[in-house]
Amino acid sequence: MPVAHIESLDQEGRGVAHVDGKTIFIDGALPGEQVTYKSHRKKSSFEVADVVDILKPSNLRVTPKCPYFGICGGCVMQHLEFSAQVAAKQRLLESNLWHIGKVTAETMLPPIYGPAWGYRHKARLRVRHVPKKGGVLVGFNEKASSYVAHMDSCEVLPPHVSALIVPLQQLIMQLTVRDKLPQIEVAVGEQATVLVLRIMEPLQPADEPLLRAFADKHGVQIWTQSKGPETVKPFHPLDGAALSYSLPEFGLTYPFKPTEFTQVNPQINRVMLRRAMQLLNPQAWERIADFFCGLGNFTLPIARSGATVLGMEGAATLVSRARESAGLNGLDQRVEFREADLFKMTPESLAGLGKFDKWLIDPPRDGAMALIQALSDIADETRPQRIVYVSCNPATLARDAGILLHVKGYRMVAAGVINMFPHTAHVESIALFELRMMGESL
């Protein structure tokens, strides 16, 4: 059995080693460990493997809290001490910035982190009727598999949602549509918990009282979805409290529908907003753009400063929700929301938006390359002096940072990680860019 010394973690939380000139990615191994491994995928320059034995364990190795760790594919880092998880993500961010963008931040910000368990207020649970396993499975996929993990609880879901997994298995087993129900979307707000049942055929009369009784017993709302997002509707109760989250520091409340995008971790979202506002430092006389604004998570706190804000987003439903939130919070005179495909931004369309003092960008995993490149034909005096970039993918942040620094005349003042998804390899981060002064060197 081959032996490897683990040097680091990769972007999927696997241990990285080099054996006989070949890179080996070893699932379940931690930096500093000496392990034996068995490869299940071999290429000319790399192999993907699983740990067989740990010959020399890391002093940062801990016992996973979840009994399904290693089976469920939801978490990949529960075996690593929590603060070490955050440090590993910071190193991954720095590595991506340098190796992809050829940039380094002038200052690395203290990482943002919070509760390690029960944090996930949005989740998509898979459902599968498996007679050979005795009934219905409800949970996340198995690791590297399309099968649903056999699990009765989940440590990263709020406790009251985790406690619903077994009752949901029992409920769905009784339904006539149990073979036509592939998914349950969970959304937890401050006043309500909603379960959206994705049902591929109409409910039968016998199913309806079972669903109503379940909702009443467990204090949740059941919604249904038969096709696309437009078919999502409440089933029971019809007069339940609306989903919402708040940002008390800014005196804001946001209503949202269960399938609309919101941050999964409300505690970290609040700290992230504080960090973003500190970096952006909006002033009352400024005009600021919030690109990929979603339902206005950043837009409205910026407007609270007294600045005038334009929020742009590609999803019409989120633009509508953002306008609703602006009116609810008395900010509709300071903000404007527009629907636009920001992945098709051109220098002409960007110039047509007028001058902005500052930008905030919060793109999806693909990043904001078109938007960043569109700066090329914008006059220097109309370029934003400051850009705060919130990222859910360090690779695309690094790519865009390289363009900003090496082509567009910005400097990377600061960057740091946001541990939005504890125990996963998912890395969120935030970075501050400022336009270089005339004659300032790289």
Buried (B, 14 or more C-beta within 10 A) or exposed (E): EBBBBBEBBBBEBBBBBEBEEBBBBBBBBBBBBBBBBEBEEEEEEBBBBBBBEBEEBBEBBBEBEBEBBBBBBBBBBBBBBBEBBBBBBBBBBBBBBBEBBEBEBEEBBEBBBBEBBBBBBBBEBBBBBEEEEEBBBBBBBBBEEEBBBBBEBBBBBBEEBBBBBEEBBEBBEEBEBBBBBBBBBBBBBBEBBBBBBBBEEEBEEEBEEBBBEBBEEBEBBBBBBBEEEEEBEBBBEEEBEEBBBBBEEBEBBBBBBBBBBBBBBBBBBBBBBBBBBEBBEBEEEBBBBBBBBBBBBBBBBBBBBEBBBBBBBBBEBBBBBBBBBBEBBEBBEBBBBEEBEBBEBEEEBBBEBEEBBBBBBBBBEEBBBBBBBBBEEBEEEEBBEBBBBBBBBBBBBBBBBBBBBEEBBBBBBBBBBBBBBBBBBBBBBBBBBBBBEEEEEE
